[in-house]
Amino acid sequence: MVTPFISYCKANHPLSTKFIKLIRSDAYILEVSRHEDLTQLLQGTDSTFFLSSGLIRKYIEHQGKDITLDFLSEENLLDSDLFKYHYLEGQELRLQALEDSRLIVMPHVLIKKLLRHCPESGFVLKTLMMGKIYQLNQQSALSRIPDASARYQIFCSLFSNPKRIPGKYLASYLGMRPETLSRVKASSELN
C-alpha cells in the first residue's frame, strides 16, 4: 500500500533494499473522506505525510473568512511540524480534504532511521525539498501578478487539473471574489 511513495522515490533516485523494507514495515496508510478536517488528525502525530491520492486544501481563518493558502495534490508532502507555527495574527493552519484522499504516514522515527541507515535518503529528501521550494516560489510569484485573468491562466498552467478545485476556494487562493473568478473563467473559455 505504500508503493506510490516508493515509486516516486525510485523515479528520482535508485533505492536500496533496506530503504524499501523500512518504508514497507514502518510507514502506513491513512485514508480520509471528502470534506474531512484533517487538522486534529495530523496535528496529533509526529510524522511526515506523502499524499498518494486526493486533494487537500491548506487554509487559515482571518477575521471570519477562510483564506486558502495552498492546494496539495498527488506526490506532495505535509509535515506535522507545520502546526507548530502561527500565521497572520496568530491564526492556526487548517487542512481540509477536498476529495477522498490517501496519505502515506511516515513517523519521524522512520525518517531518522532512513537517514541513519540508507545513504540515498539524503538525495530523496533533497529532491522532495527542492520540488517543494520550486512550488513555493511559483506560488509567491503567482500571488504578485496584478491582473486576475493572468493569475488564473498561470495557475491553470501550473496546476494539473484546476477543475478539481471548488470555485470559492480557488477564488480565495487567487485573491479574487468568486464572481470575478466566474467572469475570468467565462472569458478564458471564449478565447
C-alpha positions, 0 to 999 in steps of 0.5 A, a space after each residue: 500500500 505504500 508503493 506510490 511513495 516508493 515509486 516516486 522515490 525510485 523515479 528520482 533516485 535508485 533505492 536500496 533494499 533496506 530503504 524499501 523494507 523500512 518504508 514497507 514495515 514502518 510507514 502506513 496508510 491513512 485514508 480520509 473522506 471528502 470534506 474531512 478536517 484533517 487538522 486534529 488528525 495530523 496535528 496529533 502525530 509526529 510524522 511526515 505525510 506523502 499524499 498518494 491520492 486526493 486533494 487537500 486544501 491548506 487554509 487559515 481563518 482571518 477575521 471570519 473568512 477562510 483564506 486558502 493558502 495552498 492546494 496539495 495534490 498527488 506526490 506532495 508532502 505535509 509535515 506535522 511540524 507545520 502546526 507548530 507555527 502561527 500565521 497572520 495574527 496568530 491564526 492556526 493552519 487548517 487542512 481540509 480534504 477536498 476529495 477522498 484522499 490517501 496519505 502515506 504516514 511516515 513517523 519521524 522515527 522512520 525518517 531518522 532511521 532512513 537517514 541513519 541507515 540508507 545513504 540515498 535518503 539524503 538525495 530523496 529528501 533533497 529532491 522532495 525539498 527542492 520540488 517543494 521550494 520550486 512550488 513555493 516560489 511559483 506560488 509567491 510569484 503567482 500571488 504578485 501578478 496584478 491582473 486576475 485573468 493572468 493569475 488564473 491562466 498561470 495557475 491553470 498552467 501550473 496546476 494539473 487539473 484546476 477543475 478539481 478545485 471548488 470555485 470559492 476556494 480557488 477564488 480565495 487562493 487567487 485573491 479574487 471574489 468568486 464572481 470575478 473568478 466566474 467572469 475570468 473563467 467565462 472569458 478564458 473559455 471564449 478565447 
